Amino acid sequence: MNYWKALNNMQSERISLRPAYLITEAPNGWVRQSVDKNALLLSNEEKSTVREKLTKHWENITGVKTSDTQFTVVVPIHNEEKSLMSSAGALILSQVPVEVDMQTNFVLNCCNDNSEEIISNLLKRIGSVTVHNIPEEEYQRFNDINLEKTFTETRQGKQIFRVYKTETKGKANALKLGCNFATANNHEILISVDANNYVEPDTLMQMFKEAHSHFIEKDDKTVVLSAIPRKVHRDTLRTVEKMLREHGVYDDAKYVPVYGWCMALKASWAHENIQPVAIEDYALGIMARSQGKDVGVVEKAMIWGYRTTFKDSLNQFRRSVRGRLQLLNLHPELKPIMESDNYFMRSLSERVQVIYRHIASDPKSFLKYVWRFIYGEVGLVLGRYDFTNDPINQSWNKLASTK
């Protein structure tokens, strides 16, 4: 069967209107992976509809019947007009049967670009769009005074797609809203997906599988799971920038990281532990570890995105310092863990000693470690400046190199 013809049939069976998902911004690697995974599903010789194949595939992979599957998805959106059509299209075309109880919430987070129109037009292609009021009791539980009291909704079988708007800045707030949405749905599994990254067709399926295993079946100490980020260069790097980019400051981390591009959260735990800081993913991880909880990575779940340029990398590091200082301001008891995680959060004398030990053990890489030290010190100065001037700012700025 011709792949593109079969994919069009799959789209047509999933929705009542003519499909029109234009995924033009995703990296080439994502395209190759997605084509292969959808082709494998569609090449099944059994005489059954695509809808039946999707259902059987879901149940074979997850071990959970579609009738017993339920989870909530939250997509924080902050000025993502460049990538939103493609990233949301990839999410909507995931291998999730329409019989699955899945609510996807697009949270327009203090946007001032064309993101609202893009996501609204995209959802119109799924089905009819209706406008609803948030019940007052439910609205009060959301605890966001800047959240609009109406939302739009589109349905596709048992799947629900909603668009909410808030003027409250910060991804952490969007995740908090996501937990409230999950609680309102009686869902224990919340999956977050960044709006400028691209999930593969089976990413949600693999994330749900592991989340269900840890949060529902075993109910063990695991509370946060991450997909694997696949970072690729948008353009060929110049020699100097390549050298600088590869000599980052996180190499000394010995903990299991939480990758914020795509996370599965145990909603009941996350609701109490999402911190109003600029590095919500790291904060979730350190809160979990401080409580004796576990975090993990779902090796079979992939999400694609572009690497940042040197300028944007420095801005990200600057934000990470600001977020760590915000977290310490809220939870000073986390200082020992934070200092053991990354050397740049220690005192100046300790930072110098770390770099000295690196150089002593690998003299040929002298310039690399000197650069790492300079990079870290510049980022610390900028991050501290940002924290001092606006200690509660949890927002993130647009990165020109990834969006």
C-alpha positions as CSV (number, residue, x, y, z in Angstrom):
1,M,0.0,0.0,0.0
2,N,1.3,3.4,-0.9
3,Y,2.4,5.1,2.4
4,W,1.0,8.6,1.7
5,K,-2.3,7.2,0.4
6,A,-2.6,5.0,3.5
7,L,-1.7,7.9,5.8
8,N,-4.4,10.0,4.2
9,N,-6.9,7.2,4.8
10,M,-5.8,7.0,8.4
11,Q,-6.4,10.7,8.8
12,S,-9.8,10.4,7.1
13,E,-10.9,7.6,9.3
14,R,-9.9,9.6,12.4
15,I,-11.8,12.7,11.5
16,S,-15.0,13.7,9.8
17,L,-13.6,16.5,7.7
18,R,-10.9,16.4,5.0
19,P,-7.5,16.3,6.7
20,A,-5.2,19.2,6.2
21,Y,-2.2,18.9,8.5
22,L,0.9,20.6,7.0
23,I,4.0,19.4,8.9
24,T,6.7,21.5,7.2
25,E,8.9,22.6,10.1
26,A,10.0,19.3,11.6
27,P,13.6,18.0,11.4
28,N,14.4,15.5,8.6
29,G,15.2,12.9,11.2
30,W,11.7,13.2,12.6
31,V,10.2,12.8,9.1
32,R,12.2,9.5,8.5
33,Q,11.3,8.1,11.9
34,S,7.6,9.0,11.6
35,V,7.3,7.6,8.0
36,D,8.8,4.3,9.1
37,K,6.6,3.9,12.2
38,N,3.4,4.7,10.3
39,A,4.4,2.6,7.4
40,L,5.0,-0.4,9.8
41,L,1.5,0.1,11.2
42,L,-0.2,0.5,7.9
43,S,1.6,-2.4,6.2
44,N,-0.2,-4.9,8.4
45,E,-1.8,-7.4,5.9
46,E,-4.8,-8.1,8.1
47,K,-8.1,-7.2,6.4
48,S,-9.2,-4.5,8.9
49,T,-9.7,-0.8,8.9
50,V,-7.0,1.6,10.0
51,R,-9.1,2.4,13.0
52,E,-9.0,-1.3,14.0
53,K,-5.3,-1.5,13.4
54,L,-4.7,1.5,15.6
55,T,-6.7,0.0,18.4
56,K,-5.0,-3.4,18.2
57,H,-1.5,-1.7,18.0
58,W,-2.3,0.4,21.0
59,E,-3.4,-2.5,23.1
60,N,-0.5,-4.7,22.0
61,I,2.1,-2.1,22.9
62,T,0.6,-0.7,26.1
63,G,-1.0,-3.8,27.4
64,V,-4.0,-1.7,28.3
65,K,-7.4,-1.8,26.5
66,T,-8.5,1.4,24.9
67,S,-11.6,1.3,27.0
68,D,-9.4,1.4,30.1
69,T,-7.0,4.1,28.8
70,Q,-7.3,7.6,30.1
71,F,-4.9,10.5,30.4
72,T,-4.6,14.2,30.0
73,V,-2.2,16.1,27.8
74,V,-1.2,19.8,28.3
75,V,0.6,21.9,25.6
76,P,1.9,25.2,26.9
77,I,2.1,27.7,24.1
78,H,4.0,31.0,24.3
79,N,4.5,32.8,21.0
80,E,5.0,29.6,18.9
81,E,3.6,30.7,15.6
82,K,6.5,29.5,13.6
83,S,6.4,25.8,14.7
84,L,2.9,25.4,16.1
85,M,1.1,24.2,13.0
86,S,3.6,21.4,12.5
87,S,4.2,20.5,16.2
88,A,0.5,20.4,17.0
89,G,-0.2,18.5,13.7
90,A,2.4,15.9,14.7
91,L,0.7,15.6,18.1
92,I,-2.8,15.2,16.6
93,L,-1.6,12.5,14.2
94,S,-0.2,10.4,17.0
95,Q,-1.1,6.7,17.0
96,V,-3.8,7.2,19.7
97,P,-7.2,5.5,18.8
98,V,-10.2,7.7,19.0
99,E,-11.7,5.3,21.6
100,V,-9.1,6.5,24.1
101,D,-10.2,8.9,26.8
102,M,-7.6,11.6,26.1
103,Q,-8.1,15.3,26.7
104,T,-5.5,17.5,25.1
105,N,-5.4,21.1,26.5
106,F,-3.6,23.8,24.5
107,V,-2.8,26.6,27.0
108,L,-2.2,29.9,25.3
109,N,0.2,31.4,27.8
110,C,0.5,35.1,27.6
111,C,0.8,35.1,23.7
112,N,1.1,38.2,21.6
113,D,1.6,36.6,18.3
114,N,-0.5,34.5,15.9
115,S,-0.5,31.3,18.0
116,E,-4.2,31.6,18.9
117,E,-5.4,31.8,15.3
118,I,-3.2,29.0,14.2
119,I,-4.3,26.5,16.9
120,S,-8.0,27.5,16.5
121,N,-7.8,27.0,12.7
122,L,-6.1,23.7,13.2
123,L,-8.8,22.4,15.5
124,K,-11.5,23.4,13.1
125,R,-10.1,20.8,10.8
126,I,-10.8,18.1,13.3
127,G,-14.5,18.9,13.8
128,S,-17.0,21.5,14.9
129,V,-15.7,23.9,17.5
130,T,-17.9,24.9,20.5
131,V,-17.4,27.5,23.2
132,H,-18.0,26.6,26.9
133,N,-17.9,28.3,30.2
134,I,-15.7,27.0,33.0
135,P,-18.0,26.1,36.0
136,E,-17.3,28.6,38.8
137,E,-16.4,25.9,41.3
138,E,-14.0,24.4,38.9
139,Y,-12.6,27.8,38.0
140,Q,-11.8,28.5,41.6
141,R,-9.8,25.3,41.9
142,F,-7.6,26.3,38.9
143,N,-6.2,29.2,41.1
144,D,-5.3,31.4,38.1
145,I,-7.0,34.8,38.2
146,N,-5.8,35.5,34.7
147,L,-7.4,32.4,33.1
148,E,-10.2,33.3,30.8
149,K,-13.5,31.8,32.0
150,T,-14.4,30.4,28.5
151,F,-12.6,27.8,26.4
152,T,-13.1,26.3,23.0
153,E,-13.5,22.5,22.4
154,T,-13.4,20.1,19.6
155,R,-14.2,16.3,19.9
156,Q,-12.9,13.4,17.9
157,G,-14.5,10.2,19.2
158,K,-13.7,10.1,23.0
159,Q,-10.8,12.4,22.4
160,I,-11.3,16.0,23.4
161,F,-9.2,19.0,22.3
162,R,-9.5,22.3,24.2
163,V,-7.9,25.7,24.0
164,Y,-7.5,27.8,27.2
165,K,-6.1,31.3,27.5
166,T,-4.3,32.9,30.4
167,E,-2.2,36.0,30.8
168,T,-0.2,34.5,33.7
169,K,3.4,34.0,32.5
170,G,5.4,30.8,32.8
171,K,5.3,27.2,31.8
172,A,5.1,26.2,35.4
173,N,1.6,27.8,35.6
174,A,0.5,25.9,32.5
175,L,1.7,22.6,34.0
176,K,-0.2,23.5,37.2
177,L,-3.3,24.1,35.1
178,G,-2.7,20.8,33.4
179,C,-2.7,19.0,36.7
180,N,-6.0,20.7,37.5
181,F,-7.4,19.5,34.1
182,A,-6.3,16.0,34.9
183,T,-7.8,16.0,38.3
184,A,-11.1,17.3,36.9
185,N,-11.0,14.4,34.5
186,N,-10.1,11.9,37.2
187,H,-6.9,11.2,35.3
188,E,-3.8,10.3,37.2
189,I,-1.5,10.6,34.2
190,L,-0.6,14.0,32.8
191,I,1.6,14.2,29.7
192,S,3.1,17.6,28.8
193,V,4.4,18.4,25.3
194,D,6.3,21.5,24.3
195,A,4.8,23.4,21.4
196,N,8.0,23.9,19.5
197,N,9.0,20.2,19.5
198,Y,7.8,17.2,17.5
199,V,6.6,14.0,18.9
200,E,6.9,10.8,16.9
201,P,3.7,8.8,16.1
202,D,4.2,6.4,19.1
203,T,5.6,8.9,21.6
204,L,2.3,9.4,23.5
205,M,1.7,5.6,23.4
206,Q,5.2,4.9,24.9
207,M,4.8,7.6,27.5
208,F,1.4,6.3,28.5
209,K,2.7,2.7,28.7
210,E,5.4,3.6,31.1
211,A,3.3,6.1,33.1
212,H,0.5,3.5,33.5
213,S,3.0,0.9,34.6
214,H,4.6,3.2,37.3
215,F,1.7,5.4,38.4
216,I,-1.2,3.0,38.1
217,E,-0.2,-0.7,38.1
218,K,2.8,-0.7,40.4
219,D,2.2,2.7,42.1
220,D,5.9,2.8,42.9
221,K,8.1,5.7,43.8
222,T,8.3,7.0,40.2
223,V,6.5,10.4,39.8
224,V,8.1,11.9,36.7
225,L,9.1,10.4,33.3
226,S,10.7,12.1,30.3
227,A,10.9,11.3,26.6
228,I,14.3,11.3,24.9
229,P,15.0,14.7,23.2
230,R,16.6,14.4,19.8
231,K,18.4,17.6,19.2
232,V,19.6,18.4,15.7
233,H,21.3,21.4,14.1
234,R,19.1,23.6,12.0
235,D,22.1,24.8,10.0
236,T,25.7,23.8,9.7
237,L,27.7,25.3,12.5
238,R,30.9,27.3,12.1
239,T,34.0,25.8,13.6
240,V,34.2,28.2,16.6
241,E,30.5,28.0,17.5
242,K,30.6,24.2,17.3
243,M,33.6,24.2,19.6
244,L,31.9,26.5,22.1
245,R,28.5,24.8,22.0
246,E,30.0,21.4,22.7
247,H,31.8,22.6,25.8
248,G,28.8,23.2,28.0
249,V,28.5,23.3,31.7
250,Y,26.3,20.4,32.6
251,D,28.8,17.6,32.1
252,D,29.4,17.1,35.8
253,A,25.7,16.2,36.5
254,K,25.4,12.8,38.0
255,Y,21.6,12.7,38.5
256,V,18.9,11.4,36.1
257,P,17.7,14.5,34.4
258,V,14.1,15.5,33.6
259,Y,13.8,16.6,30.0
260,G,11.1,19.2,29.8
261,W,10.2,18.8,26.1
262,C,7.9,15.9,26.9
263,M,7.1,14.7,30.5
264,A,4.7,12.2,32.1
265,L,3.7,13.4,35.5
266,K,1.8,11.6,38.3
267,A,-0.9,14.2,38.6
268,S,-1.7,13.9,42.3
269,W,2.0,14.3,43.2
270,A,2.8,17.0,40.6
271,H,-0.1,19.2,41.7
272,E,1.6,19.7,45.0
273,N,5.1,19.9,43.7
274,I,5.2,22.0,40.6
275,Q,7.2,25.1,41.6
276,P,6.6,28.6,40.3
277,V,10.1,29.0,38.9
278,A,11.8,29.4,35.5
279,I,13.1,25.9,35.3
280,E,10.0,23.8,36.0
281,D,11.5,20.5,34.7
282,Y,14.7,20.6,36.9
283,A,12.5,21.7,39.8
284,L,10.3,18.7,39.4
285,G,13.3,16.4,39.4
286,I,14.9,17.8,42.4
287,M,11.7,17.9,44.4
288,A,11.2,14.3,43.6
289,R,14.7,13.3,44.6
290,S,14.5,15.3,47.8
291,Q,11.4,13.3,48.8
292,G,12.9,9.9,48.0
293,K,10.9,9.7,44.8
294,D,12.2,8.4,41.4
295,V,12.4,10.0,38.0
296,G,13.0,8.1,34.8
297,V,13.5,8.3,31.1
298,V,11.3,6.4,28.5
299,E,13.9,5.2,26.1
300,K,11.4,4.4,23.3
301,A,9.7,7.7,23.4
302,M,11.3,10.4,21.2
303,I,10.6,14.1,20.7
304,W,12.5,16.1,18.2
305,G,13.7,19.7,18.2
306,Y,16.5,22.0,17.1
307,R,19.7,22.8,19.0
308,T,20.1,26.4,20.1
309,T,22.8,28.8,18.9
310,F,25.5,29.9,21.2
311,K,23.6,33.1,22.1
312,D,20.4,31.2,22.9
313,S,22.4,28.6,24.8
314,L,23.8,31.3,27.1
315,N,20.3,32.8,27.5
316,Q,19.0,29.3,28.5
317,F,21.8,28.9,31.0
318,R,21.1,32.4,32.3
319,R,17.5,31.3,32.9
320,S,18.6,28.1,34.5
321,V,20.6,30.1,37.1
322,R,17.6,32.4,37.7
323,G,15.4,29.4,38.2
324,R,17.7,27.7,40.6
325,L,18.0,30.8,42.7
326,Q,14.2,31.1,42.7
327,L,13.9,27.5,43.8
328,L,16.5,28.0,46.6
329,N,14.5,31.1,47.7
330,L,11.4,28.9,48.1
331,H,13.2,25.8,49.4
332,P,16.6,26.6,51.0
333,E,16.8,23.0,52.2
334,L,17.5,21.9,48.6
335,K,20.9,23.7,48.6
336,P,23.0,20.6,49.3
337,I,21.4,18.6,46.5
338,M,21.6,21.5,44.1
339,E,25.3,22.0,44.8
340,S,26.0,18.3,44.3
341,D,24.1,18.4,41.0
342,N,26.1,21.1,39.3
343,Y,29.4,22.7,40.3
344,F,28.3,26.2,39.1
345,M,26.0,26.5,42.1
346,R,28.8,26.1,44.6
347,S,31.1,28.9,46.0
348,L,33.7,30.5,43.8
349,S,36.6,28.7,45.5
350,E,34.8,25.4,44.9
351,R,34.1,26.2,41.3
352,V,37.8,27.0,40.7
353,Q,38.8,23.7,42.4
354,V,36.5,21.7,40.1
355,I,37.9,23.3,37.0
356,Y,41.5,22.8,38.3
357,R,40.8,19.1,38.9
358,H,39.5,18.8,35.4
359,I,42.6,20.4,33.9
360,A,44.9,18.4,36.1
361,S,43.3,15.1,34.9
362,D,43.2,16.2,31.2
363,P,45.8,18.9,30.5
364,K,45.2,18.6,26.7
365,S,41.7,20.0,27.3
366,F,43.0,23.1,29.1
367,L,41.2,25.5,26.8
368,K,38.0,23.6,27.0
369,Y,37.8,23.8,30.8
370,V,38.9,27.5,30.8
371,W,36.1,28.2,28.4
372,R,33.6,26.2,30.5
373,F,34.6,28.3,33.6
374,I,34.2,31.6,31.8
375,Y,30.9,30.6,30.3
376,G,29.6,29.5,33.7
377,E,30.8,32.7,35.4
378,V,29.1,34.9,32.8
379,G,25.9,32.9,33.0
380,L,26.0,33.2,36.8
381,V,26.4,37.0,36.7
382,L,23.5,37.4,34.2
383,G,21.3,34.9,36.1
384,R,21.8,36.6,39.4
385,Y,21.2,40.0,37.9
386,D,17.8,38.7,36.5
387,F,16.9,37.1,39.8
388,T,17.7,40.3,41.8
389,N,15.7,42.5,39.5
390,D,12.7,40.2,39.2
391,P,12.8,37.3,41.6
392,I,9.4,35.8,40.8
393,N,9.6,36.0,37.0
394,Q,9.0,32.4,35.7
395,S,8.5,33.3,32.1
396,W,10.6,32.1,29.2
397,N,11.8,34.2,26.2
398,K,11.6,33.3,22.6
399,L,14.7,31.5,21.3
400,A,15.3,32.5,17.7
401,S,17.3,29.4,16.9
402,T,14.7,26.8,17.8
403,K,11.4,28.3,16.8
